[in-house]
Amino acid sequence: GAGVSQSPSNKVTEKGKDVELRCDPISGHTALYWYRQSLGQGLEFLIYFQGNSAPDKSGLPSDRFSAERTGGSVSTLTIQRTQQEDSAVYLCASSQGGASVETQYFGPGTRLLVL
Amino acid sequence: RKEVEQDPGPFNVPEGATVAFNCTYSNSASQSFFWYRQDCRKEPKLLMSVYSSGNEDGRFTAQLNRASQYISLLIRDSKLSDSATYLCVVNPYSSASKIIFGSGTRLSIRP
């Protein structure tokens, strides 16, 4: 079946511009995560959506970062006034959620380069 | 203290060797544990879950030590294709909550 998809796969932007990154989770998955990974580094948690609950935004690095999840499915991560330090791979993952063991399925990521 | 800690490595071992690495977690209430594998410039993928009784999948063995709050991954008869970063993952609670990733251990298998 279809896995997690993300778009665009690559994005080059200029410092100060806004960018939107999209994630389509696996159908039926109620949990959705956004992570950031800089070159050679581990995963940095950004935000977590679970069903209709208020999202866990504790990982967002600044108020320039925001995310939405519409209709419990597609999610958009928005970075306003991008800075060079925002350059990284942005990974989205989804899982079935709930009380069951949560295996996460990752999308291929969006590679963001801020010039 | 980080919630999940791993030795970043790199571990550089010859083909055919046995290699093991640990991951410690700080929350004693953690319920489920996983090892993920991430190849260079690729997304992480589930390698195996870690059960209380330990589990084995071919050359890979995962174990959980609740008393000392660590999980381990053992790779026997390592192959060149095992070269990757291995990520430890902990789900702190039984209900849906934020999964926590370790920063990963880099493994390099040399011919």
HADDOCK unambig.tbl for C-alpha pairs under 7 A between the chains (distance, minus, plus):
assign (segid A and resid 41 and name CA) (segid B and resid 103 and name CA) 6.91 0.50 0.50
assign (segid A and resid 42 and name CA) (segid B and resid 103 and name CA) 4.04 0.50 0.50
assign (segid A and resid 42 and name CA) (segid B and resid 104 and name CA) 6.10 0.50 0.50
assign (segid A and resid 43 and name CA) (segid B and resid 101 and name CA) 6.70 0.50 0.50
assign (segid A and resid 43 and name CA) (segid B and resid 103 and name CA) 6.26 0.50 0.50
assign (segid A and resid 48 and name CA) (segid B and resid 98 and name CA) 6.81 0.50 0.50
assign (segid A and resid 97 and name CA) (segid B and resid 96 and name CA) 5.63 0.50 0.50
assign (segid A and resid 98 and name CA) (segid B and resid 95 and name CA) 5.93 0.50 0.50
assign (segid A and resid 98 and name CA) (segid B and resid 96 and name CA) 4.69 0.50 0.50
assign (segid A and resid 99 and name CA) (segid B and resid 94 and name CA) 5.57 0.50 0.50
assign (segid A and resid 99 and name CA) (segid B and resid 95 and name CA) 4.20 0.50 0.50
assign (segid A and resid 99 and name CA) (segid B and resid 96 and name CA) 5.44 0.50 0.50
assign (segid A and resid 101 and name CA) (segid B and resid 32 and name CA) 6.57 0.50 0.50
assign (segid A and resid 105 and name CA) (segid B and resid 45 and name CA) 6.93 0.50 0.50
assign (segid A and resid 106 and name CA) (segid B and resid 43 and name CA) 6.17 0.50 0.50
assign (segid A and resid 106 and name CA) (segid B and resid 44 and name CA) 6.51 0.50 0.50
assign (segid A and resid 107 and name CA) (segid B and resid 43 and name CA) 6.73 0.50 0.50
assign (segid A and resid 108 and name CA) (segid B and resid 42 and name CA) 6.70 0.50 0.50
assign (segid A and resid 108 and name CA) (segid B and resid 43 and name CA) 5.52 0.50 0.50
assign (segid A and resid 109 and name CA) (segid B and resid 43 and name CA) 6.92 0.50 0.50
